[in-house]
Structures are given as structure tokens and as C-alpha cells.
């Protein structure tokens, strides 16, 4: 179970860090119409994406306050719920599939880490 949790954490971290850096440094090249309409939102969501990616792995990896990984996963849930609401309000409900997948993955991390699954097995 620990291995599966780590795979999901790393997948989400890479996804969020990639998305965040794209939003922060190459937002003009992104294909979504909301990017051009809301440049401040792109910057804010880019910052949150990078922070989520770091928070989902770094605390557990360094074994410094690993419970912060759980908090980052909760933040990811909130971010994805916000993204889903945002897209539905814009009439883009057909584009929320990936957001739902990320939401479910973050819920899985919260569930798995709250069950006291060890970050790394003890020797």
C-alpha cells in the first residue's frame, strides 16, 4: 500500500509542478480560453499548483513533518473542487474529467496516509 501511495503522490507532484510552471512561465502557450481571460487567476493557480506538488512529496520524503503531506492532499482536494466548480460555471462541464481523477487521487492519499501507512518501512 505504501508503494502505491508513493506512486500516486509522485504522479500528482509531477503533474502539479509541470502545470504550475507552465502557468507561471508559458501561460501564453496554454490552449484553454480561460487563461487569456483571467491572467491573475492563472498566476494564482500556478503558484498553488507548484506548492501542491512540493507539499505532496517533500515533507514525507525528508521525514520532516510528514503530516504536511496530508494537508497538501487536502489542499489539492480543495483546489480540484474549485476547478470543477469554475469549469461548470463557465459551461465547460465536459472538461472536468481530469479534475475528478486528480480529486480522487488526492482523496486516496488522504485516506492512505491517515490510516497511518508508514512513509517508509522501518528496517
C-alpha positions as CSV (number, residue, x, y, z in Angstrom):
1,X,0.0,0.0,0.0
2,X,2.9,2.4,0.8
3,X,4.3,1.9,-2.6
4,X,1.0,2.6,-4.3
5,X,0.6,5.8,-2.2
6,X,4.1,6.9,-3.2
7,X,3.4,6.3,-6.9
8,X,0.2,8.4,-6.7
9,X,2.0,11.1,-4.7
10,X,4.8,11.4,-7.2
11,X,2.4,11.3,-10.1
12,X,0.4,14.2,-8.7
13,X,3.6,16.1,-7.7
14,X,5.0,15.9,-11.2
15,X,1.6,16.8,-12.7
16,X,1.2,19.8,-10.5
17,X,4.7,21.1,-10.7
18,X,4.6,20.8,-14.5
19,X,1.2,22.5,-14.7
20,X,2.3,25.2,-12.3
21,X,5.4,26.1,-14.1
22,X,3.5,26.2,-17.4
23,X,1.0,28.6,-15.9
24,X,3.7,30.8,-14.4
25,X,6.2,30.9,-17.3
26,X,4.4,29.9,-20.5
27,X,0.8,30.9,-20.0
28,X,0.5,32.4,-23.4
29,X,1.0,29.0,-25.0
30,X,-1.7,27.2,-23.0
31,X,-4.7,26.2,-25.1
32,X,-7.5,27.0,-22.7
33,X,-9.7,30.1,-23.2
34,X,-9.9,31.0,-19.5
35,X,-6.1,31.5,-19.4
36,X,-6.3,34.6,-21.7
37,X,-9.4,35.9,-19.9
38,X,-8.1,35.6,-16.3
39,X,-4.3,36.2,-16.2
40,X,-4.3,36.8,-12.4
41,X,-6.1,33.5,-11.9
42,X,-3.5,31.8,-14.0
43,X,-0.7,33.1,-11.8
44,X,-2.5,32.3,-8.6
45,X,-3.4,28.8,-9.7
46,X,0.2,28.3,-10.9
47,X,1.6,29.2,-7.5
48,X,-0.9,26.8,-5.8
49,X,-0.1,24.1,-8.3
50,X,3.7,24.3,-7.6
51,X,3.1,24.4,-3.8
52,X,0.8,21.4,-4.0
53,X,3.4,19.4,-6.0
54,X,6.1,20.2,-3.4
55,X,3.8,19.5,-0.5
56,X,2.6,16.2,-1.7
57,X,6.1,14.7,-1.6
58,X,8.8,16.8,0.1
59,X,7.6,16.5,3.7
60,X,7.2,12.8,3.5
61,X,10.4,12.3,1.5
62,X,12.5,14.3,4.0
63,X,10.6,12.9,7.0
64,X,10.2,16.4,8.3
65,X,6.6,16.9,9.4
66,X,5.2,14.2,7.1
67,X,1.7,15.2,8.2
68,X,2.1,18.2,5.9
69,X,1.7,15.8,3.0
70,X,-1.8,15.1,4.3
71,X,-2.6,18.8,4.5
72,X,-1.2,19.3,0.9
73,X,-3.6,16.5,-0.2
74,X,-6.5,18.3,1.5
75,X,-5.4,21.4,-0.3
76,X,-5.4,19.5,-3.6
77,X,-8.9,18.4,-2.9
78,X,-10.0,22.0,-2.3
79,X,-8.2,23.1,-5.5
80,X,-9.8,20.5,-7.6
81,X,-13.3,21.2,-6.2
82,X,-12.7,24.8,-7.0
83,X,-11.6,23.9,-10.5
84,X,-14.6,21.7,-11.1
85,X,-17.0,24.5,-9.9
86,X,-15.1,27.0,-12.1
87,X,-15.4,24.9,-15.2
88,X,-19.1,24.1,-14.6
89,X,-19.9,27.8,-14.1
90,X,-18.2,28.5,-17.4
91,X,-20.3,25.8,-19.2
92,X,-17.2,23.6,-19.5
93,X,-18.6,20.6,-17.6
94,X,-17.3,18.3,-20.3
95,X,-13.7,19.2,-19.3
96,X,-13.8,18.2,-15.6
97,X,-12.8,14.5,-16.1
98,X,-9.1,15.1,-15.3
99,X,-10.0,17.3,-12.3
100,X,-12.2,14.4,-10.9
101,X,-9.3,12.0,-11.4
102,X,-6.9,14.3,-9.6
103,X,-9.5,14.8,-6.8
104,X,-10.0,11.1,-6.4
105,X,-6.2,10.6,-6.3
106,X,-5.8,13.2,-3.6
107,X,-8.6,11.7,-1.5
108,X,-6.8,8.4,-1.8
109,X,-3.6,10.0,-0.5
110,X,-5.5,11.5,2.5
111,X,-7.2,8.2,3.2
112,X,-4.0,6.1,2.9
113,X,-1.8,8.5,5.0
114,X,-4.5,9.0,7.7
115,X,-4.6,5.2,8.1
116,X,-1.1,5.6,9.4
117,X,0.5,3.8,6.5
118,X,4.2,4.4,7.2
119,X,6.0,6.8,4.9
120,X,8.9,4.4,4.6
121,X,9.0,0.9,6.0
122,X,11.2,0.5,9.1
123,X,14.1,-1.9,8.8
